[in-house]
Amino acid sequence: MFKKYQLKNGMNILLSESHKSPVLSIQMWVRTGSADEHKGEEGISHFIEHLVFKGSRQFKVGEMAAAVEAAGGEINAYTSFDQTVFYVTLSKQFEDVGLKVIAEMMGFPSFDADEIDNEREVVIEEIKRSHDNLPRQASRLLFSTMYNKHPYGLPVIGFEDNIRKFTRKEILSYFQGRYNPKNMYLVAVGDFSSPEFKKKIERTFGEFAPQKLRKSKRPLMKKQSKTVRVVQGSSFEESMCHLAWRAPKAAHKDVAALEVLALVFGQGESSRLYQKLRLEDACVHSIGSSVFTAKDPGFVAISASLNPDELPKMLSGVLDELEKILSAPPTAQEFTKAITNMSSEQFYSMETVDGLARKYGHFEDLFHDPLYFEKFLKQMQALTPQDVLKVARKYLLPQTMSMVILTPTAHEKAAGEAFARFEADFKKRHAKISKKVPVVKIKKAANWKWKSKSGSANELEKIDLPNGATMIVRPSFETPVVSVRLACLGGARWEPEKWRGGTELLSRVWTAGAGDYDEKSYNEKVDSLAAGISAFGGRHTIGLNLTALSPLFNEASELFWTTFFDPHFSEEASQREIHSMIDNLKMRKDNPSQIAILNFMKALFGDHPYGWDPYGSEQSLANLDGKAVRNLWSQTVSPEGLVIVASGAVDVKSWTKQLNDQFKDWKKSAQSPPSPKLEFPKTSAKIFETSEKAQSHIVLGYPGLKITDDRKYALQVLQSVLAGQGGRLFVELRDKASLAYSVAPLRMDGLDGGYFGAYIGCSPEKSKKAIEMLKVEFQKLQDGAITPEELSRAQRYLMGRHDIELQRNSNITSSVLFDQIYGLDFNETYKFGDHIRKVTREDVQSIAQKLFTQPSVISVVGSEQPWS
């Protein structure tokens, strides 16, 4: 059921009932973003996004988030070029809280002068954090190049100088001019009754007074008539390259064909760019193509991350693929696969209410029609491969191409030369491309329909298979999505020291071909089924995941079992991924927060596998090959201890028969995973590593708990007291002290032991105070019991987030799988709320005293040592 109507003040309301879960999402979309700002205002929309959380007529600082989190919900916001969106997802029983908080934020923010000053520092920390992010910086370079004199070329987040000078009067003026009921619309999707909900909306939002809307006029984009090349040096170890071409606005008739083009060209592991450059030539770490569509003209882009030495090889491969995509239409197989995958998205988005709300909001924003995606699907399904070729030839022209790269400073000259050669070669080859349009005949892609069966989720059913494996099934038919996960104990705890990194390598190559499928045909098969098959390996387990839609599930599951029983583990794929992992190790300097955590883990866990780098070392990777990976796999995978969990639109009887057929002759035994001894440090330790990035990255932590320790529920409540926008760390270190944009507790529970602590990223000069304040918050938890209000908020927050996560079948299968494999009750995830409700304030204080009186480890990566 979908309803769209308007309040008397001009605010549009979009309602869609979804009763699959007792959850709802409430989103306020404001038709204003960074592209609506005037000169000198750059960043004010994003700043206001922060400030409306800082109090209103009914809420003080921190109380909005606290109210939502106390109702078991999540609250956040984001700003883009064209819109700002504020959203709450929470339990249906607290819908009044969600409506009230959104209304207070959007209609009656305080804009307190002191809080404006406090939040300036937080936003500036966010800006500094973005300077340390290679993808973010490369993206900004791309947009500034594509939109030279258009506001899309400016960073949404704004500039530090602007944030420092905005006055309360300027902020209020912008807010009143753009946050107008006629310029806003509310989207609500979930478990509610529309007639009653409409009355609540009228009472809550009807009092918004209409004001004069400040007009926003954007400059027209000039036509591009020659290639643009931009090479920018950086301190990053890795390079990021974008090749882009202008594209029309989102409403243009060519967009559907461009989306298909991008999918065929560079989306998915069977796409042309990924197959050629990531798998065959192995000259990139990642590559893909995409279409940026917005209210103003967008672009089509090829984006790659790579070792700077590989740029010439990468560009040569891209040139070959460009020539092919401009010479002939996609094959029938490629075209059908693309349509199947794009059509499947409508069903995958049904899993969560916030996913549906985002989809409705997005299409309402662009087209003033929340159901436009149905029209878009029809446009796409009416296409032919010839249409895709025509748009490729229309837009992928040498003279309209922009080439940008962010590369290490020492490689600037070489990158510029490689770009010049590419441009010249592209022009030559493009001039020789035939203008003929070959015809490719296709069969019409399947047009699935699905009738949800609300309330059809059954309880978990556990079945012990004859050969020692355990199967757990949860049939549910609200959506056509099926998730399957299986795993065995193993992982890093299993790795011999000489094969460190083997689990990560195994997870990368397990799906690189199986049975009669080589790697290329395997990827094509998976993508043609609009499915996902992936491997995982962690500290304790290795396993496989499958996500598919019910109409294609049987075919997808056949491939899944072929992958499980008959993987290739080819030497070619193994060596390619070893090379990629070595590159990753060499470029760790680009991720200082990751280095801080790895150094912390090494200091806390020592020679125990928990302290190892998941990628091993260059020395240990040199010992690995396809044979070693197969040995790791064969020593670990066995029916004894294997757990298989399925959730979604699956028939239990049919699934049980399929598993019995698959496993009837499989009686292999594997060795028992080892239990390495873990000894925590006897004294506190401090580790510092130099980094010249804009921020320091800090981890402060202590030895934690085992997975099987019942005190883990009290620890989760303690974590919740600290976490979230209403938690102590956010309120004290971010809201009040303005130390950081990002601060959060960290926790890991392992079979042999774990850790608990906190992470913060801040300016180097603030790092000493940040460490001191983290210690103060930990000490407070030892010294006194938390308040009854904090306990209630923490418990509801945990239970609410748990329920929200369980909307997805993949989250259900993950929770059930790991509970069973670690020796817990397989129904544990559905008893979570009972465990959390039993936690007392004294339990929280007791676990705080247990943890925070132990030796600590402080790991810092930054430009200044905070204890010198």
N, C-alpha and C positions, 0 to 999 in steps of 0.2 A: 504494500500500500504506500503510495507516495502522494503528498499534498504540498502545494505551493500557494501561499496567499500573502497578503500585505496588511500590516497594521495601519492605523489611521495616520501615524506619523511618517509613513512611507517606508518603514523597514520591511523587507521581504523575509518570509519565514519558509523554510523547506523542512518538511517532516517525512520520515520514512520509518514505519514500524518494522522491527526485526526481533522476533521472539526466540531466536535460537539460544541466546544466553541472557541471563539476568543483568545485562550491562547496557549502558547507553553512552553515546558520544555527543557532546554539545560543542559546536564550533561557531565562533563569530568570525566571519570574513569581512574585512574592511577593504574596500576598493581603493586602497592607497598604498604606495610603496615608494622605494627610493627614486623611481623614475618620475614621481610627481613632485619632487622637491625642487625648489628654486636654487639658483647659484648662492652658495654660502650656507645652504641648509643640508648639504650632503651628510647623511647619517642620522638625521633627526627622526625619521620614521622608526629606525631600529632602536634609537635611544628611547623613544616613547614606548616601544614594545617592552623594554625593561621597566620603565617608570610606572606603568599602570599596575604592576605587581606590588608597588611600594606603598600601598595604602589608599583608602577611599573614605567616603563619608561613614561607612559602617565597619571598615577593617583597618587595623593598624599594620605597620610593617611586618611582613612575614605571616600575617593571619590568613590571607587568602589561600596561600599554598597549604598552610596548616589545616584550614577548614576542609579543603578537598582531600588532603592526605588522611585526615582523621575520618573521612567518609570512605576510605579505601580507594581513593581515586588518584589519577595522574593529571597534572596541569602543566601546560607549557605554551609556547608561542613561537612564531617565526616570521621574519620579514623577507620579502623578495622584491623584485623590481616593481611588480604590479599590484601586490596585495600584502596585507598583514593579517595573520590568522592566529587566533587565540582558541585554545581547545582544552576541554576537560573530558576525561573518560572515567566513569565511575559506576558503582552499583545502582541499579534501578531504584532501590529504596532511598537513595540520597539525591534524587533528581532535583529536589528543591535547592539543595546546597549548590549543585552545579549551575543552575540557572541564576541563583543569587550572586555567586562569585563572578560569573561572566558579565552580568549586568552592572555590578559595581565597578569592575575594571573598565568597561567600555563606556559607561555613562557618567561615572562620578569619581574619577581618580583625583587624589589630593594634589599631586605635584608639589609636595612639600619641598621647600628650598634646600633644607639640610639633606634630605634624601636624594635630591637631584645631584648635589655635590658628591655624596657618597657613591652614587651609581656611576658617576663619571669615571671614577677609578676602575670600577668593574669592567665597563665597556672598553676602556683603554687597555686593560689586561687582555680582553678578548681580541682587540686589534693586534696586540703584540703576539698573542698566541697564533694568530693567523699568519704572521710573518715567518713563523717557524714551520709552516705547513706547505710542503712542496706542491701538492695538487691544488691547494687554494691559491697560491701565488701564480701558478701556471694558468689557472682558470682566469684570474684577473688580467693577466697579460693577454689572453685570448680575447676577452670581452672588451678590453680597452683598445685592442687593435680592430676588432670587428665594428665597434661602435665609437668611432673616434670623437664625434661631436654630438653624441646621443647619450642620454643618461644611463642607458644600459652599460655604457663603458666605464661607469664609476662604481666603486665598491659599495654594496648595499650597507655594509657596516659603517661606512663613513671614514672620516679622517680624525686623527687625534686632536688637531688644532680646533676643529669644529666642536668636538665633544667638550673640550675645555671651555669654550666661550659661549655656548648656548645659554641664554637667560630663561628664567621661568616664564617671562612674558612671551618670548618667541615660541617656547614649547607649547604654552597654552593656546596661543594664536593658531599654530599649525593644527593642534588637536581639534580645536573648535571648528576650524575650516574644513577638515577632511573627515573627522570621525562624526559624520552626520547620519542619522537614521536612514536617509535616502541613499547613503553611500555604503551601507552595511547590510549584511543579511545573515540570519541565523540558520545553521544547519543542525538538525538533531536526528540521529539514527539510533534505534535500539528498542529496548523492551519497555514501551510505555503505551498508554491509551491516548490516542490523538485528541478526542474531545476534551478530556480532562487536562491534557498537556497544553492544549491551545489556550485554555483559560489561564493557566499559570503563566504562560508566555505573555499574554495580554497584560496581566497584572504587573509582571516584572519588567517588561520592556516597553510597555505602552506609555510609561511616563517619560521616556526619552523625548526631549523637546527638539523639534526640527529647527535647524539653524541654516544660515546661508552657506551653501557649499562653495568652497574656494575652488575655482576652476584650475585645471592643470592642462597646459598646452605643451606638447612635446614636439621637438623639431623633426622635420621630415629627413629621412636618411638619403644621402646622395648616392647615385649609382656608382658602382665600382667598375672601373674600366681597365685596371692593370693589377698585376699580382703585387701583393704586399708581403714583404719578408721582414720579420722582427726576430732578432737574436739578442737575448739578454743573459748576461752572466750572473751566476749566483754562487753561494757558499754550499749549496747542496751537492751531495756526491752523485746523485742520480739526475738524469735528464727527463723532462716531460715535453713532448712535442704535440702540437695541434695543427692539423690542416683543415681549413674551414671554407665554406662557400655560403654566400647569402641565400636565404630561403624566405618564403612569404610569411605573412601573418598566419596565426593558428586556424583562421576560418577559411583559408584559401583552398580551392578544390584540389591542388596538387599535394597537400599535406599527407593525405592517406597513402599515396604512392611513395612519397619520400620516406614515410615511416617503414613501409615494406622494404624499400631500398636499403635503409640503414640496418634493418634486421638481417637481410640476406648478406649484406656486406660485412657487418662487424658486430653482430650480437649473438651470443651463444658460442659454444665450443666447436660447432660445425660450421660457423660462418667463415667466409672466405679469408678475411684478414687474420682471424685467430688461427685458422688451420694453417695458413701459409707462414705467418711471421712468428707466432708463438710456438706452434708445434713442429712444423717442418724446418724452418730456418733457425728457430730458437734465438732470435736476435732482439726480442723485447721481453720485458717482464709482464706487461699487460698491453692489450690493444683492443680497440672497439670503435664503433661508429654510432652516432646518435643524431637526433634532430632536436634542436632547441626551438620550441614554439612558444609564443607569447602574444600579447596584445599588439605589439609592434613587430616588424619583420624579425625573423629568427635566422638560424643557420643550420647547415649540415656539417658535422665535424668528424674527422678521424683523429683519435687521441691515443697516444702511446707513452708508456714509461719505459725507459731503457738505460742501459749502460751507455755513456756518451760515445764510446768508441764504436758502438754498433749503429750509429745514425746513418752512415752511407748505405749499409746493408738494408736497414729498415726502409729507407726511402726508395731504394731500388725495388724492394718487394712490393711496396705500396704502388709504385708506378706500374708494375706488371698487372696488379689487380685492378687498378683504375682503367687500364687499357681494356681489360677483359669485360669489366662491368659496363663500359661505354660501347663495346662492340656487339654485344648480344644480350637478349633478355635473360633474366634468371631462368634456370631450368625448371621444368614442371615440378620436380621434387623440391627444389629450393623455394619456389613460389608457394606451393601448398603448405610446406612446413611453416613459412612465415605467417600465412593466413591462420593456420591452426594455432600457432603460438599467440598471436595477437587476439584471436577470438577467445582463447582460454583465460585471458586475464579477467574477463568479466566474472568468471566462476571463482578464480582464486581470490578476488577482492571480496567475495561474499563471506569469507571466514571471519572477519572482524568488523565491528560497527564503526570503528574509527577509519578503517580502510574504505568502507562505503561512503562515510561522511566526506572524506577527502575527495573521493571521486565526484560525488555530487557537487561539492563546493567548487572544485576545479572547473567543471564544465559550466556551472552557473556563472563563474567569474569571467570565463572567456567568451561564452556564447549566450549568456542569460537563459540557458536551458540546461538544467541539471541532468536531463536524460539524453543529452546530445550524443553520448557515447553509443547509443543505439543507432543513431543516424550515421555516426562515424563507422561503425561496424558494417553497415550496409554499403557505404561508400567503398570501404576496403574490400568487401566480398564481391563487389561488382568489377573490381580491377582485373586486368590481364597482365601477364609478364611483359607484354609490349608497352603497357602504360608505364611500368617501372623503368624500362629502358628510356622511354621518352623523357621522363623527368630527370633521369640521370644525365642525359645529354643536354637538357635545358639548363641545369644548375651547376654541374661539375665542370666548369670551364676554366682554362688556365688564367684567363684575364680577370676572373672574379674570385680567384683563390687568395686566401690569406694563410701565411705560414708563420707560426710562432714557436719558439723553443726557449725554455728556461734550462740552462745548462751550466755546468761548472765553468768558472771564468776562464780557466786554462783552455777550454774547448770552444770558446766563442768563434775564433777565426775559422776553425775547421767546420763548425756548424754552418757558418755563413757561406762557405764554399760549397758545402753539400746542398744547401738550399738553392743556391744559384744553379748548380748542375741539374737538380731536380726540376726547377722551373723551365730551364731550356729543353730538357728531354721531354717533359710533359707537353710542351708546345709542339715539338716535332711529331711526337706520336699522335697527339690529338688531331693534327692536320691530316694524318693519313687514315683516320678511322672512317670506315664506310658509313654512309648515311642510310643504308638500307636498314629496315626493321624486320628481322626474321620473326616468323610466327611460331610461337610455342603453344601447343595444345595442352590444355589442362582439364582435369576432372574437377568438378565443383567440390570444394572442401566441405566436410561434414558440418552441419549447423546444429549443434547440440542444444537441447533444452533440458531444463532441470526443474522439477517441482519439489520444493523443499518440504520436508516432513517435520514440522516444528515439534520440539519436545520428543524427538525420536531417539535420543541418545540412550543407549543401554549401559548397564554396568559393565565393569571389566570382567572378562572371563579368562581364567588361567587354565591352560591345558599342558600337562607334562607329556612330551612326545617320547616314544619308546626308546630312542637312542640317547636320551639324556638332555636334550634341548628343552627349553621352556618357551611356550607360545602364550602371549596375552593379547586379547582382542577386545576392542571397544567399538561396536558398530554404532554409527551415527549418520543420519541421512538428511541433516539440515542443509548441507552443501554437498557437491559431488567430489570434494577433495578427499583423497586417501593419503595417509602418511604411514610409512613402514620404517622402522629402525631395528637393526640387530647389532649385537656386539658380543665380544668375548673379553675377559680380563686379559690385560697385557699392557700395551703402551710403553711409555718411557721406563717404567719399573722393570720391564722385560729386557730392555736393550742391553747388550754387552757394552762395556765401556768403549771398545774399539769401534762400535757401530752407533755411537751417539748421533742422533738425527735420523736414525732409521725409521722410527715411527712416522715422522713428518714425511719422509720420502715415500714410505708405504702408502700413506693417505693420498699422495699426489699421483701415484702410478697405478693404483688398484683399478681405476676405471679407464686406463689407457689401453683399451682393447680387451676382449674376452670372447671365448668360444670361437665362432666362425667370423667374428667381427674384428678387423684391424682397428686402430685408433680412430681413423677418419670415418669409417662406416659406422663405428660404435657411436660416435658423437652425432652423426647424422640421424641415426635411429632414435637416440634419446630425444633430440630436438624435434623430430617429426612427430613424436608422441606428446609434445608439450609437457614433458615430464622432467624430473630432476633425479639423477642418480649420483651420489657423491659418497666419498669415503671420509672417515675421520679417525684421528688417532690422538690420544691425549696422554695424561700421566698414567692412567689406569686401564685404558681400553683401546681396542681398535674395532671398527665396525663400518656399516654401510647404511645410507639413508635412501629412501625412495619417496618421492612426492609425485602423484599422478591424479588425473581425473577419472572418475568411475567408468565412463565409456571406453577408456583406453587402458584401464588398470590391468586387465588380464595380460595384454601384450607387454605392457611395461614390466609387470612382475616376472614374466618369463625372462626378459633381459636382465632383470635384477638378480635372479637366481643363477643365470649364466655367469654374471659378474662375480658372484659369491664363490661359486664352485670352480670356475675355469678362467681366472684372470691370466693375462699374458705375462705381465711383469717384464716387458721387453727391455733389452739392454739399451736400445736407442732412447726410449722414453726415460729410463732410469738416469742415463748420463745427462740428458737434457735437463731434468729436474735437479740433479746434483749441481750442475752448473748454475742454475737459477738460484738455488739455496746459497751457494758460495757468494754470488752477487749480493744476495740479501744480507749476508753477514758483513760484507765489505761496505755496505751502504747504511749500516746501522746508525751512523752519526746523524742521519737525517731524521731519526726518531729518538730524541733524547728521553722522552717519557718511557719508552720501551727499554732503553739502556738502564734507566733508574730502577725499573722493576726487576730486570734481569740481575743487576748487581745486588739488589736487596735479596733476591731468592738465593743467590750464590752464598752470600754472607750468612743467611739464616739456616740454609739446609746443607751447606758444605758439599761433601762428596755424594750425598744421597741424590738419586735421580731427579728429585724435585729441584735441586740446585743447578741442574744442567740446562744449558741453552737448548730449547726444543729443536733448533737447527743444527745442533752439534757444533763442530769446528771444521775448519778446512782440513785438518789432519784426519778427523774421524770420517768425514765425507769421502776422503780419498780412499778409504777402506771399503766403501759401499759400492755395490753394483746390482744388476738385476738378480743375480743368483743370491746375494745376501738378503735382498728384499723378500724373495720367495722363501728363504729359510726362516726369516722372521715371521712371515705369514703362516707357513706350515707348522711351525712350532707353537703357534698361538691359537689358530682357529681349530676348534673341535666342537662336536655336538655336546660334549659334557661341559656345562656351564654356559653354553650359547643361549642368549635370550633374544626372542623376536617379538616385537610389539607392533600391532597394527591398529590404527584408529581412523574412523571415517566411514565412507559409503562402501563397506566391505561385507560380504555375506560370510558369516562365521563357518557355516557348514562347508561351503566351497573352499574357503581359505584353509580350513583344517585339512581337507583332503589334499589340497595342493602341497601343503607342507609335508604331510605324510608320504606323498609320492616322491617329493624331492629328497627326503631324508631316509627313505626306507633302507637303502644300501650303504649309508654313510655311518661307519662305526669307528672312525679314527679317534685316537686318543692323543691329547697334547700334554705337554709337561705343565705342572702347576706353576703359575706365575710366582716369582720369588717375593719374599717380604724383606726388602733391604732394611737394615738397621738405621734408625734416625736418631741422631743426638743433636739437640739444639745447643747454641753457644752458651757458655757459662758466664760470659761477661758481655756487656753492651759493645756495639761496634758502630763506627761511622765510616762511610765510604763516599769519596768525592771523585767525580770525573769531570774534567774540563769540557765545556761546550761553549761556543761563541754565539749561541742562539739568543733570541730576545728575552726568553724566560728561563728561570731555573725550574727543574722538575724534582720534586721531593717525595720520597716514600718513607714513612715512619711506621714501623710495625713490630709485632711481637709473635712468639710462637702461639699457634692456635689449637684447634681441636681436630680430632679424627671424625670421619664421616659417621661413624657408629656411635659417637658420644651423644647421649640424650640432652646434654647441656647446649647442643647446637641451636635449639629453639630459643633459649634465653639469649644466645649470642646473636641470633637473627633479630630479635627484638632490640637488643642493644644497637646493632647496626642500623636498624630503622630509626631509632632515637636520633642517631647522628645524620642519617641520610635524608634526601629529598629537599625540596625548597623550604619546607617547614622544619627541617632537622637542625640540630645544634651547629653542625659544621657550617652549613650554608648561612644560617642566621648570624652566627658569631664572626666567622672569618670572612664571609663575603658581604652580607648585608650591612653589618655594623662596622667591621674593620676595613672593608673594601680591599682586601688583600689579593683577591684572585677572581678570575672568571670561573675556573674549574677547581672544585674541591669535593672530595667524596671518600667515604670509608672503603676499605678493601678487605676482602675475606676469601680464604680458600680453605675448605675442609678436605683432607686427603685420607686415604686408607691408613697411612703411616703417621700422619700429623698434618697440621695446617698452619695458617698465619692469620693475623688480624691486624689491621692498621688503617692508614689513610694516605691519600695522595693529594698533592696540591701543586699547581703550576702558577708561578707568580714572577714578578720582576725580581732580579737578583738581589736588589737592595732590600726587598721585603722578606727574603727567605729565612733569615734568623728569627724574625718576629713570627713568621708562619709556623716554624717548628715549635717555638715556645707556646704558641696558642693551641696547637694540636695537643701538646702535652698537658696543657691546662684543662682542655676538654676531657681528656682521658682521666685525669686526676679527679675531676668533678664526679665522674661516674663511680669512682672508687669510694669517694668520701661520703656521698649521700645518695639515697635512693631517688630514682626519678619520680616525678610527680604523677599522680593518678591520671592527669590529663595527657601527659606524655606517653604513659603506658598505653592508654586507650588509643591515642593517635597512631602509635607505632604498630599496635596489633591490627588495627583496621587497615592501615596502610599496607602491611604485609599480606593480609588476607584479600584485600581488594585487588592488589597487583597480581596476586596468584590467580584469582578468578578471571581477571582480564587476560592474562597470558593463556589461560586454558581455553580461550576461544579458538585457538589454532590447534589443529590436529597434530602438527609437528611438535608443539610444546608438550602436549599430552604424552605422545610416544616417547619423547626425550625423558620426561620426569619418571614415567613408569619404568622405562628401560633401566635407568641408572639406579633407581630404588631396588629393583629386583637383582641386578647384577652385583650390587654392593652388599647384598644380604639383608636388606630392609624389607618391610612389608610392601608388596607390589601395589597395594591400595594406598600407600602412604600419601600420595599427592592429594587424595580426596579426604584425608584425615588431617591435613595440614592445619586447617582452621582450629580443630580441637586442640592440637598441640600448642598452638600459639596462644589460645585463650587461657590455657593453664599457667602460662608464665606469669610470675609475680614480680613486683618491683624489687623484692629481696633477691629473687633469682638473678635479675639483671645486675644488681650491685655485686652479688657474689661472683659472677663470671668476670665482671670488670676487675675485681680485686685479684682474681686468679690470673688473668692475662697481663694486666698492666704493672704488676709487681715483678714480672720476669725481665731478663735482659732484653734490651731493645736493639733494633738495627735501624740506622738512618742512612738512606742512600740519596745522594744529591748529584744531579748533573746540571751544571750551569757555569757561568763565567766567574762567579765569586764563591769562595768557600765560606759558608755561613758561620762556622765555629772558629775561624782564625782570629 
